[in-house]
Amino acid sequence: RMGMAKAEELSLESVKGKVYTLDSVREALIRQEDTIVFGLIERAKFPMNSHTYGGGEEIPGFAGSLAEFVVKNTEAVQAKVGRYNNPEENPFFPENLPPSLVPPYPFTEFLHPKAASVNINKSIWKLYFDELLPLFVASGDDGNYAQTAASDLSLLQAISRRIHYGKFVAEVKFRESAQQYEPLIRAEDKEGLMKLLTFESVEEMVRKRVEKKAKVFGQNVTLNNGDEKNVTYKVDPSVAATLYKNWIIPLTKDVQVEYLLHRLD
Ligand SMILES: O=C(O)C(=O)C[C@]1(C(=O)O)C=C[C@@H](O)C=C1
């Protein structure tokens, strides 16, 4: 019976197409901030655990780090159950992903077909391990490499999803002002595109809200909150804001430009 109900739920008539507007994509980005902040908090529970990243913990028959092993295999499992049928999801290792084994859900076709070729996960991967981790993770080794890799994976997926959401932001903006975007796209004017899609005041709100979320979600809670001055945080709130300022927002904008450059293909 469960199977029947599921099949009915997925029939085309019952699926309300997702509507993308500037408001709705911004709402989605705001909700994803929560996931990213929680992801930082969860990863910060473990020390650096550098063996996770190739410091000697070799997996027989696998040329790569423990983190890579976990991510590749988890992506393969999730691909089989349809994760990457959703255009909002982008794998880190798209090479050799197994096909989905489940009936496809009719996701709204909102993006230009070229969107699938925009995937900057290789740069996100490098940045995450080389630059981000050392910013908010304590040094040390507690042996929890598998748990560490699992928390890296969910944080990486959250960051990647947020950055690649730029495709949806860009498509909304293009549809709203095609006359302004088209000449810039034809001229391959990256700078002009960057300027047109930038809203400084929105970026400032994002940074401030993320810092506040890191404070609210990440404060160490005690019963005698008498002296608010002694509140401590699981992740330095200014690091969360810096992460957005220096990497997440700029990369979301890079994805927008990259997507727009192919928009008229
Ligand atoms: O909200 C937008 O318009 C976006 O394009 C998203 C975003 C961001 O990454 O937060 C990026 C560029 C804009 O300058 C403002 C914010």
The ligand as an ORCA input file, in Angstrom:
! r2SCAN-3c Opt
* xyz 0 1
  O      20.762     37.839     -3.601
  C      21.329     37.973     -4.688
  O      20.934     38.785     -5.553
  C      22.492     37.158     -4.999
  O      22.941     37.208     -6.109
  C      23.147     36.355     -3.943
  C      24.329     37.096     -3.331
  C      24.920     36.157     -2.271
  O      25.754     35.323     -2.628
  O      24.456     36.214     -1.111
  C      25.346     37.357     -4.379
  C      25.397     38.532     -5.059
  C      24.632     39.727     -4.667
  O      25.465     40.831     -4.633
  C      23.939     39.539     -3.377
  C      23.881     38.358     -2.729
*
